[in-house]
Amino acid sequence: MKQPEKESFWGGVIKSMGLVFGDIGTSPIYTLTVIFALTRPTYENVLGILSLVVWTLTILVTVEYAWLATSLSRKGQGGEIVLREILLSHLKSGRAIGFAGVLTYMGVSLLLGDGVITPAITLLSAVEGLLIIPGMENLSQATLIGIAAAIAIALFIAQSRGADRIAGAFGPVMLVWFGALALSGLVSLSAMPDIVKAVNPWYAFQFFQQNGIAAFFVLSEVILCATGGEALYADMGHLGRKPILQAWNFVFVALLINYFGQGVFAIQHPEAKHFLFGMVRSQAPLLYIPFLLLTVAATIIASQAIISSAFSIVYQGITTRLMPLMKIDYTSRRLQSQIYIGAVNWILMISVIFIMFLFQRSSNLAAAYGMAVTGSMTITSLMMIMVFSRTTKWKVPIALAVCAIDFVYLASTFTKLPHGAYWSLIIASVPFFIMLVYTKGQKMLFRRLMPLDMEAFLISYEQVYGKGRNIAGTALFFTRQGNVIPPYIVHCILGSSIIYENNIFISITRTEEPFGIETDYRQNFAPGLHLFEIRAGYMTVVNIEKLLKEKGIQEKIIFYGVEDITTKNIIWKAFSMIKKLSPNFVQFHKLPARKLHGVVTRVEM
């Protein structure tokens, strides 16, 4: 009876390695190389920096995400938007709700901004390992960028087919990768085993004493070891908390061993240009090319995880009405979470290629990397403090301490602004602006439309329906709320007397839970009028046609509202453009085009 549990344990651990730990797992490729490009790798400096790495991974990943953040979930789901939903359920003040909303916009936007730099730096750093192969030392940077860009383009093109078929291989590949990291680190560590005393935080404090303000600047590079830590929380819904935390135990140890090994190699070979690749090649020259191929595979998996995470974040944003509707394709028959959003995919691809050609080298990218993800970490800790202060008060002091450390790291990354860190902020500002304008615009639009309440509507409706000039068949009308009638229905039924024998008002509301669907079909609410309310979790895929068939509804025509916005305000003009570029409600739910009939309502904002 114990064997299945053992298989389940290892199955969860290996899957987590493939789906969650790709980003943080590829950080050893460049982290210490970047740090020691600016800081001399003396014995004392290496001890201090390794101590900082140990405690950065411990505090910002293990404590903040593995312990605190993952304790806050909705049916196993995590991430910034889920944290917002949890927080909103405890807030009553309008200002507090607004503040939580802005924090969410910022956190989500920074994650998306970081998602552009991560594939660029991981792929470029892996490809640069070619320079250590004898005979390839003189490869031009343009060639390396071309190879990295080709891999990235192929990866983005493959997204529309779905990663479901090959996702099963991600875990085993990453298991081999972490094993290789641990083994190479262990071999190097055996030459100077006393380096493990860097786990003592005293060496981190000593590093600050000896280097002063320069040590503060180094923090902006040390944070690179923790990039990807947010995935422990954001990807929790795919596998659950337990297997992710179990996998982190192994990943954490493998990373530390490798960082220690690289530290030893840095002391012994301070002239090396790349510590991970140099260390592996010095240990096993014949195995270097297979290791390099493994590195490329690991960076592809890490990039795939970032892309899939971007799709999930945007989908959550759409279903919680933080983002405009976008065309979504489902790439797996088995897993609803396997989705493809073309607009996000192509924008990401163009941005990643642009960043590669702009920065040229992974070292240049590393100089700009980290601000966005550190900002996201800080926002997560702020939101956790707000939640814990209303739920688990004893965790508040711990969350405050973590938040203070987040702020220190965030402040250190501002030194990266002159080196290109502003690009991640520029990229992040795009989704932030869209979310801010879209949510404000939707609220304003709803007020301007001046919907009619159900009681007032029914008085006129029954008069029109009672005339007996009703069209044969069933018509569907979509409403945002079941008890409020939008102007297009008022215009269609009351103004134009377009009324069918059976008229069904359909409303879809999102619940605070991530999954589940409940329906309430109230027939004969009034003569010839039926109400069909669908309540779905904010991550649930709603198949409207399937639900209609289950209720035996055979519609003849589907009416939906289209807003024609006129405005002189530049913000509302931007909102109008966003609405025009987005698919409308019926297109989003892929209802049959032959039955659709849009009713235009002119709105002045």
C-alpha positions as CSV (number, residue, x, y, z in Angstrom):
1,M,0.0,0.0,0.0
2,K,3.0,2.3,0.5
3,Q,4.2,2.1,-3.0
4,P,1.5,4.2,-4.7
5,E,2.1,7.0,-2.1
6,K,5.8,6.9,-2.9
7,E,5.1,7.2,-6.6
8,S,2.6,10.0,-6.0
9,F,5.2,11.8,-3.9
10,W,8.0,11.6,-6.6
11,G,5.5,12.2,-9.4
12,G,4.4,15.5,-7.7
13,V,8.0,16.5,-7.0
14,I,9.2,15.9,-10.6
15,K,6.2,17.6,-12.2
16,S,6.8,20.6,-9.9
17,M,10.4,20.8,-11.0
18,G,9.2,21.0,-14.6
19,L,6.3,23.4,-14.2
20,V,7.4,25.7,-11.3
21,F,11.1,25.8,-10.8
22,G,12.4,26.5,-14.3
23,D,13.0,30.2,-13.8
24,I,14.7,30.0,-10.4
25,G,16.5,26.8,-11.4
26,T,18.3,28.5,-14.3
27,S,19.4,31.5,-12.2
28,P,22.8,29.8,-11.4
29,I,23.7,30.2,-15.1
30,Y,24.3,33.9,-14.7
31,T,23.9,35.1,-11.1
32,L,27.5,34.7,-9.7
33,T,29.0,35.5,-13.0
34,V,27.3,38.9,-13.0
35,I,28.1,39.6,-9.3
36,F,31.8,38.8,-9.6
37,A,32.1,40.9,-12.8
38,L,31.8,43.9,-10.5
39,T,33.1,42.5,-7.2
40,R,36.6,40.9,-6.9
41,P,36.1,37.2,-6.0
42,T,38.4,37.2,-2.9
43,Y,37.8,34.6,-0.2
44,E,36.1,37.1,2.1
45,N,33.9,38.6,-0.7
46,V,32.9,35.1,-1.9
47,L,31.9,34.1,1.7
48,G,29.9,37.3,2.1
49,I,28.1,37.0,-1.2
50,L,27.3,33.3,-0.7
51,S,25.9,34.1,2.7
52,L,23.7,36.8,1.0
53,V,22.6,34.2,-1.6
54,V,21.7,31.6,1.1
55,W,19.6,34.1,3.2
56,T,18.0,35.7,0.1
57,L,16.7,32.3,-1.0
58,T,15.7,31.5,2.6
59,I,13.9,34.7,3.4
60,L,12.4,35.8,0.0
61,V,11.6,32.4,-1.4
62,T,11.2,30.0,1.5
63,V,9.7,32.3,4.1
64,E,7.8,34.8,1.9
65,Y,6.5,32.4,-0.8
66,A,6.9,28.8,0.3
67,W,5.5,29.5,3.8
68,L,3.5,32.7,4.0
69,A,2.1,33.2,0.5
70,T,1.2,29.6,-0.2
71,S,-0.9,29.6,3.1
72,L,-3.2,32.1,1.3
73,S,-5.2,30.4,-1.4
74,R,-8.6,29.8,-2.9
75,K,-9.3,26.1,-3.6
76,G,-5.6,25.6,-4.1
77,Q,-5.1,28.6,-6.4
78,G,-2.5,31.3,-5.8
79,G,-1.1,34.4,-7.4
80,E,-1.5,38.2,-7.3
81,I,-5.2,38.2,-8.5
82,V,-6.2,35.4,-6.1
83,L,-4.5,37.3,-3.3
84,R,-6.6,40.3,-4.3
85,E,-9.8,38.3,-4.2
86,I,-8.9,37.0,-0.7
87,L,-8.1,40.6,0.5
88,L,-11.2,42.1,-1.0
89,S,-13.4,39.6,1.0
90,H,-12.0,41.3,4.2
91,L,-12.2,44.9,3.1
92,K,-15.1,47.3,3.6
93,S,-13.6,50.7,3.1
94,G,-13.8,52.1,-0.4
95,R,-10.3,53.5,-0.1
96,A,-8.8,50.2,1.1
97,I,-10.5,48.4,-1.8
98,G,-9.2,51.0,-4.3
99,F,-5.7,50.7,-2.8
100,A,-5.8,46.9,-3.0
101,G,-6.9,47.2,-6.7
102,V,-4.0,49.5,-7.6
103,L,-1.5,47.1,-5.8
104,T,-2.9,44.2,-7.9
105,Y,-2.6,46.2,-11.1
106,M,1.1,47.0,-10.2
107,G,1.9,43.5,-9.2
108,V,0.4,41.8,-12.2
109,S,2.0,44.4,-14.6
110,L,5.5,43.9,-13.0
111,L,5.2,40.2,-13.4
112,L,4.3,40.6,-17.1
113,G,7.2,43.1,-17.5
114,D,9.6,40.6,-15.9
115,G,8.2,37.9,-18.2
116,V,9.8,39.7,-21.1
117,I,13.3,39.8,-19.7
118,T,13.4,36.3,-18.2
119,P,13.2,34.3,-21.5
120,A,15.7,36.8,-23.1
121,I,18.3,36.5,-20.3
122,T,18.0,32.7,-19.8
123,L,18.2,31.8,-23.5
124,L,21.1,34.3,-24.2
125,S,23.1,33.1,-21.2
126,A,22.7,29.5,-22.3
127,V,23.7,30.1,-25.9
128,E,26.8,32.1,-24.7
129,G,28.1,28.8,-23.3
130,L,29.2,28.1,-26.9
131,L,32.1,30.5,-26.4
132,I,33.8,28.0,-24.0
133,I,33.9,25.2,-26.6
134,P,37.4,25.1,-28.3
135,G,37.3,26.6,-31.7
136,M,34.1,28.6,-31.0
137,E,35.7,31.3,-28.8
138,N,35.5,33.8,-31.6
139,L,31.8,33.4,-32.4
140,S,30.3,36.9,-33.0
141,Q,27.7,38.3,-30.6
142,A,25.4,38.7,-33.6
143,T,25.6,34.9,-34.2
144,L,24.8,34.2,-30.6
145,I,21.8,36.6,-30.6
146,G,20.6,35.0,-33.8
147,I,20.7,31.5,-32.3
148,A,18.9,32.7,-29.1
149,A,16.3,34.6,-31.1
150,A,15.7,31.6,-33.4
151,I,15.1,29.4,-30.3
152,A,12.7,32.0,-28.9
153,I,10.8,32.4,-32.2
154,A,10.4,28.6,-32.5
155,L,9.1,28.4,-28.9
156,F,6.5,31.2,-29.4
157,I,5.3,29.7,-32.7
158,A,4.8,26.3,-31.1
159,Q,2.5,27.8,-28.4
160,S,-0.6,27.7,-30.5
161,R,-0.2,23.9,-30.7
162,G,-0.1,23.6,-27.0
163,A,2.7,22.3,-24.7
164,D,0.5,19.4,-23.4
165,R,2.2,16.7,-25.5
166,I,5.7,17.5,-24.4
167,A,5.0,18.9,-20.9
168,G,5.4,15.4,-19.5
169,A,9.1,15.6,-20.4
170,F,9.7,18.9,-18.6
171,G,9.9,17.3,-15.1
172,P,12.4,14.6,-15.9
173,V,14.6,17.1,-17.9
174,M,14.6,19.5,-14.9
175,L,15.3,16.6,-12.5
176,V,18.4,15.8,-14.5
177,W,19.3,19.6,-14.6
178,F,19.1,20.0,-10.8
179,G,21.0,16.7,-10.4
180,A,23.7,18.1,-12.7
181,L,23.8,21.4,-10.8
182,A,24.2,19.6,-7.5
183,L,26.8,17.1,-8.8
184,S,29.0,19.8,-10.4
185,G,28.7,21.9,-7.3
186,L,29.6,19.0,-5.0
187,V,32.7,18.2,-7.0
188,S,33.9,21.8,-6.8
189,L,32.9,22.1,-3.2
190,S,35.0,19.1,-2.2
191,A,38.2,21.1,-2.9
192,M,37.2,23.7,-0.2
193,P,34.5,22.3,2.0
194,D,34.8,25.0,4.6
195,I,33.0,27.4,2.2
196,V,29.7,26.0,3.6
197,K,30.3,28.2,6.7
198,A,28.7,30.9,4.5
199,V,25.3,29.7,5.8
200,N,26.3,31.8,8.9
201,P,24.6,35.2,8.3
202,W,27.6,36.8,10.1
203,Y,29.5,36.7,6.8
204,A,26.8,38.7,5.1
205,F,27.0,41.4,7.8
206,Q,30.8,41.3,7.6
207,F,30.5,41.9,3.8
208,F,28.5,45.0,4.5
209,Q,31.0,46.2,7.1
210,Q,33.9,45.8,4.7
211,N,32.3,47.2,1.5
212,G,29.9,49.8,2.8
213,I,27.6,51.3,0.1
214,A,29.1,49.1,-2.6
215,A,27.6,46.1,-0.7
216,F,24.2,47.7,-1.0
217,F,24.7,48.0,-4.8
218,V,25.6,44.3,-4.9
219,L,22.2,43.4,-3.5
220,S,20.7,44.4,-6.9
221,E,22.6,41.5,-8.4
222,V,22.2,39.1,-5.5
223,I,18.4,39.3,-6.0
224,L,18.9,37.4,-9.3
225,C,19.2,34.2,-7.4
226,A,15.6,34.5,-6.2
227,T,14.0,35.5,-9.5
228,G,11.3,32.9,-10.2
229,G,10.5,32.4,-6.5
230,E,7.1,34.0,-7.1
231,A,6.2,30.9,-9.2
232,L,5.8,28.9,-6.0
233,Y,2.7,30.9,-5.3
234,A,1.6,31.9,-8.8
235,D,1.6,28.2,-10.1
236,M,0.2,26.6,-7.0
237,G,-3.1,25.9,-8.8
238,H,-1.5,23.6,-11.3
239,L,-0.2,21.0,-8.8
240,G,-1.1,22.0,-5.3
241,R,0.9,23.4,-2.3
242,K,2.3,20.1,-1.0
243,P,4.2,18.8,-4.0
244,I,5.6,22.3,-4.8
245,L,6.9,22.6,-1.2
246,Q,8.3,19.1,-1.3
247,A,10.1,19.8,-4.6
248,W,11.4,23.1,-3.2
249,N,13.3,21.1,-0.5
250,F,15.3,19.3,-3.3
251,V,15.7,22.4,-5.5
252,F,16.8,24.6,-2.6
253,V,19.6,22.1,-1.7
254,A,20.7,21.6,-5.3
255,L,20.9,25.4,-5.9
256,L,22.9,26.0,-2.7
257,I,25.4,23.3,-3.5
258,N,25.9,24.7,-7.0
259,Y,26.3,28.2,-5.7
260,F,28.8,27.0,-3.1
261,G,30.7,25.1,-5.9
262,Q,30.7,28.1,-8.1
263,G,32.0,30.2,-5.2
264,V,35.0,27.8,-4.8
265,F,35.6,27.9,-8.6
266,A,35.5,31.7,-8.5
267,I,38.2,31.8,-5.7
268,Q,40.4,29.4,-7.6
269,H,39.8,30.9,-11.1
270,P,39.0,34.7,-10.6
271,E,39.9,35.3,-14.3
272,A,37.1,33.1,-15.5
273,K,34.5,34.8,-17.7
274,H,31.6,32.4,-16.9
275,F,31.7,30.5,-13.6
276,L,29.1,27.8,-14.2
277,F,30.2,26.8,-17.6
278,G,33.9,27.2,-16.7
279,M,33.4,25.0,-13.6
280,V,31.7,22.2,-15.5
281,R,34.2,22.2,-18.4
282,S,37.1,22.1,-16.0
283,Q,35.6,19.0,-14.3
284,A,34.5,17.0,-17.3
285,P,35.6,18.4,-20.7
286,L,34.0,15.5,-22.6
287,L,30.6,16.1,-20.9
288,Y,30.6,19.9,-21.5
289,I,28.6,19.8,-24.8
290,P,25.9,17.5,-23.3
291,F,25.7,19.8,-20.3
292,L,25.4,22.8,-22.6
293,L,22.5,21.1,-24.5
294,L,20.9,20.3,-21.1
295,T,21.3,24.0,-20.2
296,V,19.5,25.1,-23.4
297,A,16.7,22.6,-22.7
298,A,16.4,23.9,-19.1
299,T,16.2,27.5,-20.3
300,I,13.5,26.6,-22.9
301,I,11.5,24.9,-20.2
302,A,12.0,28.0,-18.0
303,S,10.8,30.3,-20.8
304,Q,7.8,28.0,-21.5
305,A,6.8,28.3,-17.8
306,I,7.0,32.1,-18.1
307,I,4.8,32.1,-21.2
308,S,2.3,29.8,-19.7
309,S,2.3,31.9,-16.5
310,A,1.6,35.0,-18.6
311,F,-1.4,33.3,-20.3
312,S,-2.8,32.3,-16.9
313,I,-2.3,35.8,-15.4
314,V,-4.1,37.4,-18.4
315,Y,-6.9,34.8,-18.3
316,Q,-7.5,35.5,-14.6
317,G,-7.5,39.2,-15.4
318,I,-10.1,38.7,-18.1
319,T,-12.4,36.6,-15.9
320,T,-12.2,38.9,-13.0
321,R,-12.9,41.9,-15.3
322,L,-9.5,43.5,-14.7
323,M,-8.5,43.2,-18.4
324,P,-10.4,43.4,-21.7
325,L,-11.6,40.3,-23.4
326,M,-9.2,38.6,-25.7
327,K,-9.4,35.6,-28.0
328,I,-8.6,32.4,-26.1
329,D,-7.9,29.0,-27.5
330,Y,-7.9,25.8,-25.4
331,T,-4.9,23.6,-26.4
332,S,-5.6,20.6,-24.3
333,R,-8.7,18.3,-24.1
334,R,-7.6,17.1,-20.7
335,L,-6.6,20.3,-18.9
336,Q,-8.6,23.5,-19.0
337,S,-5.6,25.4,-17.7
338,Q,-3.7,24.8,-21.0
339,I,-4.7,27.9,-22.9
340,Y,-3.3,30.0,-25.7
341,I,-3.8,33.7,-26.0
342,G,-2.5,34.9,-29.4
343,A,-2.3,38.6,-28.6
344,V,-0.2,37.9,-25.5
345,N,2.0,35.4,-27.3
346,W,2.9,37.7,-30.2
347,I,3.4,40.8,-28.0
348,L,5.7,38.7,-25.7
349,M,7.7,37.3,-28.7
350,I,8.3,40.8,-30.3
351,S,9.3,42.2,-26.9
352,V,11.7,39.3,-26.1
353,I,13.4,39.6,-29.5
354,F,13.6,43.4,-29.1
355,I,15.2,43.0,-25.7
356,M,17.7,40.5,-27.0
357,F,18.9,42.8,-29.8
358,L,18.8,45.9,-27.5
359,F,20.9,44.5,-24.7
360,Q,23.1,42.2,-26.9
361,R,24.7,40.2,-23.9
362,S,23.2,38.4,-20.9
363,S,25.5,40.4,-18.7
364,N,23.9,43.6,-20.0
365,L,20.5,42.1,-19.4
366,A,21.4,41.1,-15.9
367,A,22.4,44.7,-15.2
368,A,18.8,45.6,-16.0
369,Y,17.1,42.5,-14.5
370,G,15.4,42.2,-11.1
371,M,13.6,45.5,-10.5
372,A,10.2,44.3,-11.8
373,V,10.3,41.0,-9.9
374,T,11.5,42.6,-6.7
375,G,8.7,45.2,-7.0
376,S,6.2,42.3,-7.4
377,M,7.7,40.6,-4.3
378,T,7.3,43.8,-2.3
379,I,3.7,44.2,-3.4
380,T,2.9,40.6,-2.5
381,S,4.3,41.1,1.0
382,L,2.3,44.4,1.4
383,M,-0.9,42.6,0.4
384,M,-0.1,39.7,2.7
385,I,0.3,42.1,5.6
386,M,-3.1,43.5,4.9
387,V,-4.6,40.0,4.8
388,F,-2.8,38.7,7.9
389,S,-3.8,41.8,9.9
390,R,-7.4,40.7,9.4
391,T,-7.0,36.9,9.8
392,T,-3.8,35.4,11.2
393,K,-2.4,38.3,13.3
394,W,0.7,36.4,14.7
395,K,2.1,36.3,11.1
396,V,2.0,40.1,10.8
397,P,5.4,40.7,12.4
398,I,7.0,38.1,10.2
399,A,5.4,39.5,7.1
400,L,6.5,43.0,8.1
401,A,10.1,41.9,8.5
402,V,10.0,40.2,5.0
403,C,8.4,43.3,3.5
404,A,11.2,45.5,5.0
405,I,13.8,43.2,3.4
406,D,11.9,43.4,0.1
407,F,12.0,47.2,0.2
408,V,15.8,47.1,0.8
409,Y,16.3,44.9,-2.3
410,L,13.8,47.0,-4.3
411,A,15.7,50.2,-3.3
412,S,19.0,48.6,-4.4
413,T,17.6,47.8,-7.9
414,F,16.9,51.5,-8.5
415,T,20.7,51.7,-9.2
416,K,19.9,49.6,-12.3
417,L,17.8,52.3,-13.9
418,P,20.7,53.9,-15.8
419,H,21.6,50.4,-17.1
420,G,18.2,49.7,-18.7
421,A,16.0,48.5,-15.8
422,Y,13.5,51.2,-17.0
423,W,12.7,48.9,-19.9
424,S,10.9,46.4,-17.7
425,L,9.0,49.3,-16.1
426,I,8.1,50.6,-19.6
427,I,6.8,47.2,-20.6
428,A,5.0,46.8,-17.3
429,S,3.3,50.2,-17.7
430,V,1.4,48.9,-20.7
431,P,-0.7,46.3,-18.9
432,F,-1.0,48.7,-15.9
433,F,-2.4,51.5,-18.1
434,I,-4.7,49.0,-19.9
435,M,-6.1,47.6,-16.6
436,L,-6.5,51.0,-15.0
437,V,-8.3,52.6,-18.0
438,Y,-10.4,49.5,-18.7
439,T,-11.7,49.1,-15.1
440,K,-12.4,52.8,-14.7
441,G,-13.9,52.9,-18.1
442,Q,-16.2,50.0,-17.5
443,K,-17.5,51.6,-14.3
444,M,-18.1,54.9,-16.1
445,L,-19.8,53.1,-19.0
446,F,-22.1,51.2,-16.8
447,R,-23.2,54.5,-15.1
448,R,-23.6,56.3,-18.5
449,L,-25.7,53.5,-20.0
450,M,-28.3,54.1,-17.2
451,P,-29.7,50.5,-17.1
452,L,-33.4,50.0,-16.2
453,D,-34.3,48.0,-13.1
454,M,-36.3,44.8,-13.6
455,E,-39.6,46.0,-12.0
456,A,-39.8,49.1,-14.3
457,F,-38.9,47.0,-17.3
458,L,-41.6,44.4,-16.6
459,I,-44.4,46.9,-16.6
460,S,-43.7,47.9,-20.2
461,Y,-42.6,44.4,-21.3
462,E,-45.9,42.8,-20.3
463,Q,-47.8,45.5,-22.3
464,V,-45.7,44.9,-25.4
465,Y,-45.8,41.1,-25.1
466,G,-49.6,41.1,-24.4
467,K,-50.2,42.6,-27.9
468,G,-49.6,39.2,-29.4
469,R,-47.3,40.3,-32.2
470,N,-44.6,38.1,-31.0
471,I,-42.0,36.4,-33.4
472,A,-42.0,32.6,-33.3
473,G,-39.0,31.0,-31.7
474,T,-36.5,31.8,-28.8
475,A,-34.3,34.8,-28.5
476,L,-31.3,35.1,-26.1
477,F,-30.3,38.4,-24.6
478,F,-27.1,38.8,-22.5
479,T,-27.2,41.0,-19.4
480,R,-24.4,41.9,-16.9
481,Q,-26.7,41.5,-13.9
482,G,-29.9,39.5,-13.8
483,N,-31.9,42.2,-12.1
484,V,-30.7,45.1,-14.3
485,I,-31.7,45.6,-17.9
486,P,-29.1,47.2,-20.3
487,P,-30.3,49.8,-22.7
488,Y,-29.9,47.6,-25.8
489,I,-32.6,45.3,-24.5
490,V,-34.8,48.2,-23.7
491,H,-34.3,49.6,-27.2
492,C,-34.8,46.2,-28.9
493,I,-37.9,45.0,-27.0
494,L,-39.6,48.1,-25.9
495,G,-38.4,50.7,-28.4
496,S,-38.5,48.5,-31.6
497,S,-41.1,45.9,-30.4
498,I,-38.7,43.1,-31.4
499,I,-40.1,40.5,-29.1
500,Y,-40.1,36.7,-29.5
501,E,-42.4,34.0,-28.1
502,N,-39.7,33.0,-25.7
503,N,-37.1,35.6,-24.5
504,I,-34.3,34.4,-22.3
505,F,-32.1,36.8,-20.3
506,I,-28.7,35.3,-19.6
507,S,-26.3,36.7,-17.0
508,I,-22.8,35.3,-16.1
509,T,-21.4,36.3,-12.7
510,R,-18.0,35.3,-11.4
511,T,-17.8,34.0,-7.8
512,E,-15.0,34.4,-5.4
513,E,-14.0,30.7,-5.8
514,P,-11.7,29.8,-8.7
515,F,-13.7,26.8,-10.0
516,G,-17.2,25.5,-10.2
517,I,-20.4,26.3,-12.2
518,E,-23.9,26.7,-10.8
519,T,-27.0,27.6,-12.9
520,D,-30.4,28.9,-12.1
521,Y,-33.0,28.7,-14.9
522,R,-36.2,30.5,-13.8
523,Q,-38.8,29.8,-16.4
524,N,-41.9,32.0,-16.9
525,F,-40.5,34.8,-14.8
526,A,-43.0,36.8,-16.8
527,P,-45.1,35.9,-19.8
528,G,-42.6,34.6,-22.4
529,L,-39.7,35.8,-20.3
530,H,-37.1,33.4,-18.7
531,L,-34.0,34.2,-16.6
532,F,-30.9,32.0,-16.9
533,E,-28.2,32.9,-14.4
534,I,-24.8,31.3,-14.6
535,R,-22.5,31.6,-11.6
536,A,-18.9,30.4,-12.4
537,G,-15.6,30.5,-10.6
538,Y,-13.2,33.2,-11.8
539,M,-10.9,30.6,-13.5
540,T,-13.7,28.4,-14.9
541,V,-14.1,28.0,-18.6
542,V,-17.8,28.6,-19.3
543,N,-19.2,26.7,-22.3
544,I,-22.5,28.6,-22.9
545,E,-23.7,26.4,-25.8
546,K,-23.2,23.3,-23.7
547,L,-25.2,24.8,-20.8
548,L,-28.0,25.9,-23.1
549,K,-28.3,22.3,-24.6
550,E,-28.4,20.9,-21.1
551,K,-31.5,23.1,-20.3
552,G,-33.1,22.1,-23.7
553,I,-32.8,25.7,-25.0
554,Q,-32.9,26.0,-28.8
555,E,-32.3,29.6,-29.6
556,K,-33.2,31.2,-33.0
557,I,-31.3,34.4,-32.5
558,I,-28.8,35.8,-30.0
559,F,-28.9,39.6,-29.3
560,Y,-26.0,41.4,-27.7
561,G,-25.1,45.0,-27.0
562,V,-22.4,47.1,-28.8
563,E,-21.4,50.4,-27.3
564,D,-20.5,53.3,-29.7
565,I,-18.5,55.6,-27.4
566,T,-18.2,59.3,-28.3
567,T,-15.9,61.4,-26.1
568,K,-13.5,64.3,-26.1
569,N,-11.6,63.0,-23.1
570,I,-8.3,61.4,-24.1
571,I,-8.5,58.7,-21.4
572,W,-12.0,57.6,-22.5
573,K,-10.7,57.7,-26.1
574,A,-8.1,55.2,-25.1
575,F,-10.9,53.1,-23.4
576,S,-12.9,53.3,-26.6
577,M,-10.0,52.0,-28.6
578,I,-9.4,49.2,-26.2
579,K,-13.1,48.2,-26.5
580,K,-12.9,48.3,-30.3
581,L,-9.7,46.1,-30.4
582,S,-11.1,43.6,-28.0
583,P,-13.5,40.8,-29.1
584,N,-17.0,41.4,-27.8
585,F,-18.7,39.1,-25.3
586,V,-20.3,36.7,-27.8
587,Q,-17.1,36.4,-29.8
588,F,-15.2,35.6,-26.6
589,H,-17.5,32.8,-25.8
590,K,-17.5,31.6,-29.4
591,L,-21.2,31.6,-29.9
592,P,-22.5,30.7,-33.5
593,A,-22.0,33.7,-35.7
594,R,-25.0,32.9,-37.9
595,K,-27.3,33.6,-34.9
596,L,-25.7,36.8,-33.6
597,H,-27.3,40.2,-33.9
598,G,-25.6,43.2,-32.4
599,V,-27.6,46.2,-31.2
600,V,-25.7,49.5,-31.1
601,T,-26.1,52.0,-28.2
602,R,-24.4,55.3,-28.6
603,V,-22.8,56.5,-25.3
604,E,-21.3,59.9,-24.5
605,M,-18.5,59.8,-21.9
